[in-house]
């Protein structure tokens, strides 16, 4: 149930935490012995649906697909 590394903005991190809670990924390792866990999914973060240009004027985030990679041992 620990987050070891994170490079996501707060809004994306909250989306990913909800994903992990929905699929019960965080308590999985504490309840069962898991040798390896790899999840690779395309995601659609909420931040992309809300245009927030006031936070960083002049910055335009690149358009593209977003993927979630969760690795656990």
PyMOL Python script that loads the backbone (N, CA, C, O; Angstrom):
from pymol import cmd

cmd.read_pdbstr("""\
ATOM      1  N   UNK A   1       0.779  -1.195   0.000  1.00  0.00           N
ATOM      2  CA  UNK A   1       0.000   0.000   0.000  1.00  0.00           C
ATOM      3  C   UNK A   1       0.822   1.261   0.000  1.00  0.00           C
ATOM      4  O   UNK A   1       0.288   2.333   0.285  1.00  0.00           O
ATOM      5  N   UNK A   2       2.116   1.178  -0.312  1.00  0.00           N
ATOM      6  CA  UNK A   2       2.974   2.368  -0.308  1.00  0.00           C
ATOM      7  C   UNK A   2       3.282   2.831  -1.714  1.00  0.00           C
ATOM      8  O   UNK A   2       3.460   2.024  -2.627  1.00  0.00           O
ATOM      9  N   UNK A   3       3.342   4.130  -1.875  1.00  0.00           N
ATOM     10  CA  UNK A   3       3.756   4.718  -3.136  1.00  0.00           C
ATOM     11  C   UNK A   3       5.245   5.006  -3.027  1.00  0.00           C
ATOM     12  O   UNK A   3       5.662   5.823  -2.206  1.00  0.00           O
ATOM     13  N   UNK A   4       6.043   4.345  -3.841  1.00  0.00           N
ATOM     14  CA  UNK A   4       7.498   4.469  -3.759  1.00  0.00           C
ATOM     15  C   UNK A   4       8.002   5.633  -4.609  1.00  0.00           C
ATOM     16  O   UNK A   4       8.861   6.396  -4.169  1.00  0.00           O
ATOM     17  N   UNK A   5       7.483   5.769  -5.800  1.00  0.00           N
ATOM     18  CA  UNK A   5       7.951   6.829  -6.699  1.00  0.00           C
ATOM     19  C   UNK A   5       6.751   7.441  -7.410  1.00  0.00           C
ATOM     20  O   UNK A   5       5.763   6.764  -7.695  1.00  0.00           O
ATOM     21  N   UNK A   6       6.859   8.731  -7.687  1.00  0.00           N
ATOM     22  CA  UNK A   6       5.777   9.424  -8.360  1.00  0.00           C
ATOM     23  C   UNK A   6       6.340  10.601  -9.150  1.00  0.00           C
ATOM     24  O   UNK A   6       7.169  11.359  -8.647  1.00  0.00           O
ATOM     25  N   UNK A   7       5.893  10.742 -10.362  1.00  0.00           N
ATOM     26  CA  UNK A   7       6.264  11.897 -11.178  1.00  0.00           C
ATOM     27  C   UNK A   7       5.023  12.611 -11.709  1.00  0.00           C
ATOM     28  O   UNK A   7       5.123  13.490 -12.566  1.00  0.00           O
ATOM     29  N   UNK A   8       3.870  12.233 -11.200  1.00  0.00           N
ATOM     30  CA  UNK A   8       2.609  12.745 -11.723  1.00  0.00           C
ATOM     31  C   UNK A   8       2.180  14.028 -11.031  1.00  0.00           C
ATOM     32  O   UNK A   8       2.485  14.234  -9.857  1.00  0.00           O
ATOM     33  N   UNK A   9       1.476  14.887 -11.750  1.00  0.00           N
ATOM     34  CA  UNK A   9       0.820  16.021 -11.088  1.00  0.00           C
ATOM     35  C   UNK A   9      -0.256  15.506 -10.133  1.00  0.00           C
ATOM     36  O   UNK A   9      -0.722  14.374 -10.265  1.00  0.00           O
ATOM     37  N   UNK A  10      -0.639  16.329  -9.186  1.00  0.00           N
ATOM     38  CA  UNK A  10      -1.581  15.909  -8.145  1.00  0.00           C
ATOM     39  C   UNK A  10      -2.875  15.359  -8.726  1.00  0.00           C
ATOM     40  O   UNK A  10      -3.378  14.344  -8.244  1.00  0.00           O
ATOM     41  N   UNK A  11      -3.427  16.004  -9.751  1.00  0.00           N
ATOM     42  CA  UNK A  11      -4.693  15.572 -10.333  1.00  0.00           C
ATOM     43  C   UNK A  11      -4.572  14.175 -10.942  1.00  0.00           C
ATOM     44  O   UNK A  11      -5.470  13.348 -10.782  1.00  0.00           O
ATOM     45  N   UNK A  12      -3.468  13.913 -11.637  1.00  0.00           N
ATOM     46  CA  UNK A  12      -3.265  12.595 -12.235  1.00  0.00           C
ATOM     47  C   UNK A  12      -3.032  11.544 -11.157  1.00  0.00           C
ATOM     48  O   UNK A  12      -3.506  10.414 -11.276  1.00  0.00           O
ATOM     49  N   UNK A  13      -2.310  11.910 -10.114  1.00  0.00           N
ATOM     50  CA  UNK A  13      -2.060  10.966  -9.021  1.00  0.00           C
ATOM     51  C   UNK A  13      -3.373  10.546  -8.369  1.00  0.00           C
ATOM     52  O   UNK A  13      -3.551   9.374  -8.036  1.00  0.00           O
ATOM     53  N   UNK A  14      -4.280  11.476  -8.186  1.00  0.00           N
ATOM     54  CA  UNK A  14      -5.583  11.135  -7.607  1.00  0.00           C
ATOM     55  C   UNK A  14      -6.353  10.181  -8.518  1.00  0.00           C
ATOM     56  O   UNK A  14      -6.996   9.248  -8.036  1.00  0.00           O
ATOM     57  N   UNK A  15      -6.292  10.407  -9.831  1.00  0.00           N
ATOM     58  CA  UNK A  15      -6.944   9.498 -10.777  1.00  0.00           C
ATOM     59  C   UNK A  15      -6.347   8.096 -10.682  1.00  0.00           C
ATOM     60  O   UNK A  15      -7.076   7.105 -10.706  1.00  0.00           O
ATOM     61  N   UNK A  16      -5.028   8.016 -10.574  1.00  0.00           N
ATOM     62  CA  UNK A  16      -4.383   6.706 -10.508  1.00  0.00           C
ATOM     63  C   UNK A  16      -4.661   6.004  -9.184  1.00  0.00           C
ATOM     64  O   UNK A  16      -4.787   4.780  -9.147  1.00  0.00           O
ATOM     65  N   UNK A  17      -4.759   6.763  -8.102  1.00  0.00           N
ATOM     66  CA  UNK A  17      -5.115   6.167  -6.808  1.00  0.00           C
ATOM     67  C   UNK A  17      -6.529   5.593  -6.854  1.00  0.00           C
ATOM     68  O   UNK A  17      -6.787   4.522  -6.305  1.00  0.00           O
ATOM     69  N   UNK A  18      -7.438   6.306  -7.509  1.00  0.00           N
ATOM     70  CA  UNK A  18      -8.796   5.782  -7.671  1.00  0.00           C
ATOM     71  C   UNK A  18      -8.800   4.496  -8.492  1.00  0.00           C
ATOM     72  O   UNK A  18      -9.544   3.563  -8.189  1.00  0.00           O
ATOM     73  N   UNK A  19      -7.973   4.449  -9.527  1.00  0.00           N
ATOM     74  CA  UNK A  19      -7.858   3.238 -10.345  1.00  0.00           C
ATOM     75  C   UNK A  19      -7.384   2.071  -9.486  1.00  0.00           C
ATOM     76  O   UNK A  19      -7.952   0.980  -9.541  1.00  0.00           O
ATOM     77  N   UNK A  20      -6.344   2.306  -8.692  1.00  0.00           N
ATOM     78  CA  UNK A  20      -5.798   1.245  -7.842  1.00  0.00           C
ATOM     79  C   UNK A  20      -6.799   0.801  -6.789  1.00  0.00           C
ATOM     80  O   UNK A  20      -6.887  -0.387  -6.480  1.00  0.00           O
ATOM     81  N   UNK A  21      -7.549   1.736  -6.236  1.00  0.00           N
ATOM     82  CA  UNK A  21      -8.566   1.372  -5.252  1.00  0.00           C
ATOM     83  C   UNK A  21      -9.689   0.574  -5.895  1.00  0.00           C
ATOM     84  O   UNK A  21     -10.176  -0.396  -5.314  1.00  0.00           O
ATOM     85  N   UNK A  22     -10.102   0.975  -7.087  1.00  0.00           N
ATOM     86  CA  UNK A  22     -11.199   0.299  -7.781  1.00  0.00           C
ATOM     87  C   UNK A  22     -10.852  -1.168  -8.064  1.00  0.00           C
ATOM     88  O   UNK A  22     -11.702  -2.047  -7.922  1.00  0.00           O
ATOM     89  N   UNK A  23      -9.618  -1.424  -8.460  1.00  0.00           N
ATOM     90  CA  UNK A  23      -9.197  -2.788  -8.778  1.00  0.00           C
ATOM     91  C   UNK A  23      -8.495  -3.475  -7.604  1.00  0.00           C
ATOM     92  O   UNK A  23      -7.912  -4.546  -7.773  1.00  0.00           O
ATOM     93  N   UNK A  24      -8.547  -2.865  -6.414  1.00  0.00           N
ATOM     94  CA  UNK A  24      -7.982  -3.446  -5.176  1.00  0.00           C
ATOM     95  C   UNK A  24      -6.514  -3.829  -5.335  1.00  0.00           C
ATOM     96  O   UNK A  24      -6.098  -4.881  -4.850  1.00  0.00           O
ATOM     97  N   UNK A  25      -5.729  -2.997  -6.003  1.00  0.00           N
ATOM     98  CA  UNK A  25      -4.327  -3.307  -6.232  1.00  0.00           C
ATOM     99  C   UNK A  25      -3.460  -3.032  -5.007  1.00  0.00           C
ATOM    100  O   UNK A  25      -2.474  -3.734  -4.782  1.00  0.00           O
ATOM    101  N   UNK A  26      -3.810  -2.023  -4.213  1.00  0.00           N
ATOM    102  CA  UNK A  26      -2.971  -1.681  -3.065  1.00  0.00           C
ATOM    103  C   UNK A  26      -3.008  -2.737  -1.961  1.00  0.00           C
ATOM    104  O   UNK A  26      -1.947  -3.108  -1.458  1.00  0.00           O
ATOM    105  N   UNK A  27      -4.178  -3.235  -1.560  1.00  0.00           N
ATOM    106  CA  UNK A  27      -4.179  -4.257  -0.509  1.00  0.00           C
ATOM    107  C   UNK A  27      -3.840  -5.664  -1.018  1.00  0.00           C
ATOM    108  O   UNK A  27      -3.705  -6.589  -0.218  1.00  0.00           O
ATOM    109  N   UNK A  28      -3.704  -5.833  -2.318  1.00  0.00           N
ATOM    110  CA  UNK A  28      -3.465  -7.157  -2.894  1.00  0.00           C
ATOM    111  C   UNK A  28      -2.204  -7.805  -2.312  1.00  0.00           C
ATOM    112  O   UNK A  28      -2.237  -8.967  -1.905  1.00  0.00           O
ATOM    113  N   UNK A  29      -1.109  -7.069  -2.271  1.00  0.00           N
ATOM    114  CA  UNK A  29       0.158  -7.634  -1.802  1.00  0.00           C
ATOM    115  C   UNK A  29       0.133  -7.929  -0.310  1.00  0.00           C
ATOM    116  O   UNK A  29       0.832  -8.833   0.148  1.00  0.00           O
ATOM    117  N   UNK A  30      -0.650  -7.192   0.447  1.00  0.00           N
ATOM    118  CA  UNK A  30      -0.694  -7.453   1.884  1.00  0.00           C
ATOM    119  C   UNK A  30      -1.572  -8.662   2.213  1.00  0.00           C
ATOM    120  O   UNK A  30      -1.400  -9.272   3.268  1.00  0.00           O
ATOM    121  N   UNK A  31      -2.507  -9.017   1.334  1.00  0.00           N
ATOM    122  CA  UNK A  31      -3.397 -10.144   1.582  1.00  0.00           C
ATOM    123  C   UNK A  31      -2.896 -11.437   0.952  1.00  0.00           C
ATOM    124  O   UNK A  31      -3.160 -12.522   1.472  1.00  0.00           O
ATOM    125  N   UNK A  32      -2.181 -11.334  -0.157  1.00  0.00           N
ATOM    126  CA  UNK A  32      -1.710 -12.520  -0.863  1.00  0.00           C
ATOM    127  C   UNK A  32      -0.251 -12.310  -1.258  1.00  0.00           C
ATOM    128  O   UNK A  32       0.205 -11.180  -1.434  1.00  0.00           O
ATOM    129  N   UNK A  33       0.462 -13.408  -1.392  1.00  0.00           N
ATOM    130  CA  UNK A  33       1.834 -13.308  -1.866  1.00  0.00           C
ATOM    131  C   UNK A  33       1.802 -13.110  -3.385  1.00  0.00           C
ATOM    132  O   UNK A  33       1.270 -13.942  -4.121  1.00  0.00           O
ATOM    133  N   UNK A  34       2.374 -12.006  -3.833  1.00  0.00           N
ATOM    134  CA  UNK A  34       2.389 -11.679  -5.256  1.00  0.00           C
ATOM    135  C   UNK A  34       3.835 -11.653  -5.716  1.00  0.00           C
ATOM    136  O   UNK A  34       4.641 -10.874  -5.208  1.00  0.00           O
ATOM    137  N   UNK A  35       4.163 -12.508  -6.680  1.00  0.00           N
ATOM    138  CA  UNK A  35       5.528 -12.545  -7.191  1.00  0.00           C
ATOM    139  C   UNK A  35       5.825 -11.342  -8.057  1.00  0.00           C
ATOM    140  O   UNK A  35       6.866 -10.702  -7.909  1.00  0.00           O
ATOM    141  N   UNK A  36       4.908 -11.032  -8.964  1.00  0.00           N
ATOM    142  CA  UNK A  36       5.124  -9.915  -9.872  1.00  0.00           C
ATOM    143  C   UNK A  36       3.765  -9.396 -10.324  1.00  0.00           C
ATOM    144  O   UNK A  36       2.848 -10.168 -10.603  1.00  0.00           O
ATOM    145  N   UNK A  37       3.657  -8.100 -10.389  1.00  0.00           N
ATOM    146  CA  UNK A  37       2.429  -7.454 -10.853  1.00  0.00           C
ATOM    147  C   UNK A  37       2.813  -6.424 -11.900  1.00  0.00           C
ATOM    148  O   UNK A  37       3.618  -5.531 -11.633  1.00  0.00           O
ATOM    149  N   UNK A  38       2.248  -6.543 -13.073  1.00  0.00           N
ATOM    150  CA  UNK A  38       2.476  -5.564 -14.129  1.00  0.00           C
ATOM    151  C   UNK A  38       1.120  -5.224 -14.736  1.00  0.00           C
ATOM    152  O   UNK A  38       0.411  -6.098 -15.234  1.00  0.00           O
ATOM    153  N   UNK A  39       0.774  -3.951 -14.685  1.00  0.00           N
ATOM    154  CA  UNK A  39      -0.473  -3.459 -15.277  1.00  0.00           C
ATOM    155  C   UNK A  39      -0.092  -2.400 -16.301  1.00  0.00           C
ATOM    156  O   UNK A  39       0.624  -1.452 -15.980  1.00  0.00           O
ATOM    157  N   UNK A  40      -0.562  -2.556 -17.519  1.00  0.00           N
ATOM    158  CA  UNK A  40      -0.290  -1.599 -18.594  1.00  0.00           C
ATOM    159  C   UNK A  40      -1.628  -1.294 -19.247  1.00  0.00           C
ATOM    160  O   UNK A  40      -2.176  -2.133 -19.962  1.00  0.00           O
ATOM    161  N   UNK A  41      -2.155  -0.105 -19.008  1.00  0.00           N
ATOM    162  CA  UNK A  41      -3.479   0.266 -19.515  1.00  0.00           C
ATOM    163  C   UNK A  41      -3.450   1.683 -20.088  1.00  0.00           C
ATOM    164  O   UNK A  41      -2.723   2.552 -19.607  1.00  0.00           O
ATOM    165  N   UNK A  42      -4.251   1.889 -21.113  1.00  0.00           N
ATOM    166  CA  UNK A  42      -4.444   3.252 -21.599  1.00  0.00           C
ATOM    167  C   UNK A  42      -5.454   3.919 -20.670  1.00  0.00           C
ATOM    168  O   UNK A  42      -6.479   3.328 -20.328  1.00  0.00           O
ATOM    169  N   UNK A  43      -5.160   5.142 -20.268  1.00  0.00           N
ATOM    170  CA  UNK A  43      -6.026   5.871 -19.350  1.00  0.00           C
ATOM    171  C   UNK A  43      -6.388   7.216 -19.964  1.00  0.00           C
ATOM    172  O   UNK A  43      -5.747   7.690 -20.902  1.00  0.00           O
ATOM    173  N   UNK A  44      -7.425   7.808 -19.411  1.00  0.00           N
ATOM    174  CA  UNK A  44      -7.922   9.085 -19.884  1.00  0.00           C
ATOM    175  C   UNK A  44      -8.062  10.011 -18.676  1.00  0.00           C
ATOM    176  O   UNK A  44      -9.152  10.140 -18.119  1.00  0.00           O
ATOM    177  N   UNK A  45      -6.966  10.657 -18.266  1.00  0.00           N
ATOM    178  CA  UNK A  45      -6.981  11.467 -17.046  1.00  0.00           C
ATOM    179  C   UNK A  45      -7.979  12.621 -17.110  1.00  0.00           C
ATOM    180  O   UNK A  45      -8.191  13.224 -18.161  1.00  0.00           O
ATOM    181  N   UNK A  46      -8.583  12.910 -15.964  1.00  0.00           N
ATOM    182  CA  UNK A  46      -9.540  14.010 -15.865  1.00  0.00           C
ATOM    183  C   UNK A  46      -8.903  15.340 -16.231  1.00  0.00           C
ATOM    184  O   UNK A  46      -9.560  16.210 -16.802  1.00  0.00           O
ATOM    185  N   UNK A  47      -7.637  15.501 -15.907  1.00  0.00           N
ATOM    186  CA  UNK A  47      -6.941  16.761 -16.176  1.00  0.00           C
ATOM    187  C   UNK A  47      -6.978  17.112 -17.653  1.00  0.00           C
ATOM    188  O   UNK A  47      -6.992  18.289 -18.013  1.00  0.00           O
ATOM    189  N   UNK A  48      -6.994  16.083 -18.523  1.00  0.00           N
ATOM    190  CA  UNK A  48      -7.011  16.336 -19.966  1.00  0.00           C
ATOM    191  C   UNK A  48      -8.363  16.862 -20.428  1.00  0.00           C
ATOM    192  O   UNK A  48      -8.439  17.553 -21.443  1.00  0.00           O
ATOM    193  N   UNK A  49      -9.438  16.544 -19.695  1.00  0.00           N
ATOM    194  CA  UNK A  49     -10.760  16.991 -20.114  1.00  0.00           C
ATOM    195  C   UNK A  49     -11.046  18.411 -19.652  1.00  0.00           C
ATOM    196  O   UNK A  49     -11.970  19.056 -20.149  1.00  0.00           O
ATOM    197  N   UNK A  50     -10.255  18.898 -18.703  1.00  0.00           N
ATOM    198  CA  UNK A  50     -10.428  20.259 -18.194  1.00  0.00           C
ATOM    199  C   UNK A  50      -9.297  21.117 -18.718  1.00  0.00           C
ATOM    200  O   UNK A  50      -8.132  20.824 -18.449  1.00  0.00           O
ATOM    201  N   UNK A  51      -9.606  22.166 -19.456  1.00  0.00           N
ATOM    202  CA  UNK A  51      -8.545  23.038 -19.955  1.00  0.00           C
ATOM    203  C   UNK A  51      -8.201  24.057 -18.883  1.00  0.00           C
ATOM    204  O   UNK A  51      -9.028  24.891 -18.513  1.00  0.00           O
ATOM    205  N   UNK A  52      -6.975  23.982 -18.388  1.00  0.00           N
ATOM    206  CA  UNK A  52      -6.508  24.870 -17.326  1.00  0.00           C
ATOM    207  C   UNK A  52      -5.308  25.640 -17.844  1.00  0.00           C
ATOM    208  O   UNK A  52      -4.167  25.273 -17.564  1.00  0.00           O
ATOM    209  N   UNK A  53      -5.550  26.689 -18.588  1.00  0.00           N
ATOM    210  CA  UNK A  53      -4.451  27.457 -19.161  1.00  0.00           C
ATOM    211  C   UNK A  53      -3.993  28.569 -18.240  1.00  0.00           C
ATOM    212  O   UNK A  53      -2.969  29.197 -18.506  1.00  0.00           O
ATOM    213  N   UNK A  54      -4.732  28.836 -17.145  1.00  0.00           N
ATOM    214  CA  UNK A  54      -4.352  29.921 -16.242  1.00  0.00           C
ATOM    215  C   UNK A  54      -3.199  29.526 -15.336  1.00  0.00           C
ATOM    216  O   UNK A  54      -2.494  30.401 -14.833  1.00  0.00           O
ATOM    217  N   UNK A  55      -2.986  28.230 -15.111  1.00  0.00           N
ATOM    218  CA  UNK A  55      -1.917  27.787 -14.221  1.00  0.00           C
ATOM    219  C   UNK A  55      -0.545  28.086 -14.813  1.00  0.00           C
ATOM    220  O   UNK A  55       0.360  28.523 -14.102  1.00  0.00           O
ATOM    221  N   UNK A  56      -0.389  27.852 -16.116  1.00  0.00           N
ATOM    222  CA  UNK A  56       0.889  28.080 -16.785  1.00  0.00           C
ATOM    223  C   UNK A  56       0.616  28.792 -18.113  1.00  0.00           C
ATOM    224  O   UNK A  56       0.487  28.133 -19.145  1.00  0.00           O
ATOM    225  N   UNK A  57       0.525  30.116 -18.103  1.00  0.00           N
ATOM    226  CA  UNK A  57       0.213  30.837 -19.344  1.00  0.00           C
ATOM    227  C   UNK A  57       1.279  30.583 -20.419  1.00  0.00           C
ATOM    228  O   UNK A  57       2.475  30.592 -20.130  1.00  0.00           O
ATOM    229  N   UNK A  58       0.841  30.363 -21.625  1.00  0.00           N
ATOM    230  CA  UNK A  58       1.740  30.140 -22.739  1.00  0.00           C
ATOM    231  C   UNK A  58       2.142  28.693 -22.925  1.00  0.00           C
ATOM    232  O   UNK A  58       2.748  28.351 -23.941  1.00  0.00           O
ATOM    233  N   UNK A  59       1.821  27.828 -21.965  1.00  0.00           N
ATOM    234  CA  UNK A  59       2.178  26.401 -22.078  1.00  0.00           C
ATOM    235  C   UNK A  59       1.022  25.635 -22.690  1.00  0.00           C
ATOM    236  O   UNK A  59      -0.125  25.791 -22.270  1.00  0.00           O
ATOM    237  N   UNK A  60       1.313  24.831 -23.655  1.00  0.00           N
ATOM    238  CA  UNK A  60       0.306  23.966 -24.282  1.00  0.00           C
ATOM    239  C   UNK A  60       0.785  22.532 -24.144  1.00  0.00           C
ATOM    240  O   UNK A  60       1.820  22.167 -24.701  1.00  0.00           O
ATOM    241  N   UNK A  61       0.047  21.720 -23.411  1.00  0.00           N
ATOM    242  CA  UNK A  61       0.433  20.328 -23.199  1.00  0.00           C
ATOM    243  C   UNK A  61       0.291  19.557 -24.497  1.00  0.00           C
ATOM    244  O   UNK A  61      -0.700  19.718 -25.210  1.00  0.00           O
ATOM    245  N   UNK A  62       1.276  18.715 -24.816  1.00  0.00           N
ATOM    246  CA  UNK A  62       1.196  17.937 -26.062  1.00  0.00           C
ATOM    247  C   UNK A  62      -0.003  16.999 -26.055  1.00  0.00           C
ATOM    248  O   UNK A  62      -0.382  16.454 -25.018  1.00  0.00           O
ATOM    249  N   UNK A  63      -0.582  16.825 -27.220  1.00  0.00           N
ATOM    250  CA  UNK A  63      -1.709  15.902 -27.358  1.00  0.00           C
ATOM    251  C   UNK A  63      -1.160  14.518 -27.671  1.00  0.00           C
ATOM    252  O   UNK A  63      -0.234  14.374 -28.470  1.00  0.00           O
ATOM    253  N   UNK A  64      -1.719  13.533 -27.057  1.00  0.00           N
ATOM    254  CA  UNK A  64      -1.276  12.165 -27.297  1.00  0.00           C
ATOM    255  C   UNK A  64      -2.031  11.214 -26.393  1.00  0.00           C
ATOM    256  O   UNK A  64      -2.926  11.616 -25.649  1.00  0.00           O
ATOM    257  N   UNK A  65      -1.664   9.972 -26.465  1.00  0.00           N
ATOM    258  CA  UNK A  65      -2.297   8.956 -25.636  1.00  0.00           C
ATOM    259  C   UNK A  65      -1.564   8.873 -24.304  1.00  0.00           C
ATOM    260  O   UNK A  65      -0.366   9.147 -24.229  1.00  0.00           O
ATOM    261  N   UNK A  66      -2.287   8.493 -23.254  1.00  0.00           N
ATOM    262  CA  UNK A  66      -1.722   8.361 -21.918  1.00  0.00           C
ATOM    263  C   UNK A  66      -1.863   6.920 -21.462  1.00  0.00           C
ATOM    264  O   UNK A  66      -2.912   6.298 -21.632  1.00  0.00           O
ATOM    265  N   UNK A  67      -0.784   6.395 -20.875  1.00  0.00           N
ATOM    266  CA  UNK A  67      -0.785   5.020 -20.404  1.00  0.00           C
ATOM    267  C   UNK A  67      -0.368   4.983 -18.942  1.00  0.00           C
ATOM    268  O   UNK A  67       0.431   5.798 -18.482  1.00  0.00           O
ATOM    269  N   UNK A  68      -0.922   4.028 -18.234  1.00  0.00           N
ATOM    270  CA  UNK A  68      -0.590   3.788 -16.837  1.00  0.00           C
ATOM    271  C   UNK A  68       0.234   2.509 -16.774  1.00  0.00           C
ATOM    272  O   UNK A  68      -0.167   1.472 -17.303  1.00  0.00           O
ATOM    273  N   UNK A  69       1.388   2.594 -16.123  1.00  0.00           N
ATOM    274  CA  UNK A  69       2.227   1.421 -15.913  1.00  0.00           C
ATOM    275  C   UNK A  69       2.418   1.253 -14.411  1.00  0.00           C
ATOM    276  O   UNK A  69       2.992   2.118 -13.749  1.00  0.00           O
ATOM    277  N   UNK A  70       1.935   0.140 -13.882  1.00  0.00           N
ATOM    278  CA  UNK A  70       2.094  -0.194 -12.460  1.00  0.00           C
ATOM    279  C   UNK A  70       2.931  -1.457 -12.396  1.00  0.00           C
ATOM    280  O   UNK A  70       2.600  -2.472 -13.008  1.00  0.00           O
ATOM    281  N   UNK A  71       4.026  -1.380 -11.642  1.00  0.00           N
ATOM    282  CA  UNK A  71       4.904  -2.524 -11.475  1.00  0.00           C
ATOM    283  C   UNK A  71       5.060  -2.790  -9.999  1.00  0.00           C
ATOM    284  O   UNK A  71       5.350  -1.878  -9.225  1.00  0.00           O
ATOM    285  N   UNK A  72       4.872  -4.026  -9.608  1.00  0.00           N
ATOM    286  CA  UNK A  72       5.032  -4.392  -8.200  1.00  0.00           C
ATOM    287  C   UNK A  72       5.693  -5.750  -8.080  1.00  0.00           C
ATOM    288  O   UNK A  72       5.484  -6.638  -8.906  1.00  0.00           O
ATOM    289  N   UNK A  73       6.491  -5.893  -7.040  1.00  0.00           N
ATOM    290  CA  UNK A  73       7.134  -7.173  -6.752  1.00  0.00           C
ATOM    291  C   UNK A  73       6.820  -7.584  -5.348  1.00  0.00           C
ATOM    292  O   UNK A  73       7.266  -8.640  -4.899  1.00  0.00           O
TER     293      UNK A  73
END
""", "prot")
cmd.dss("prot")
cmd.show_as("cartoon", "prot")
cmd.util.cbc("prot")
cmd.orient("prot")
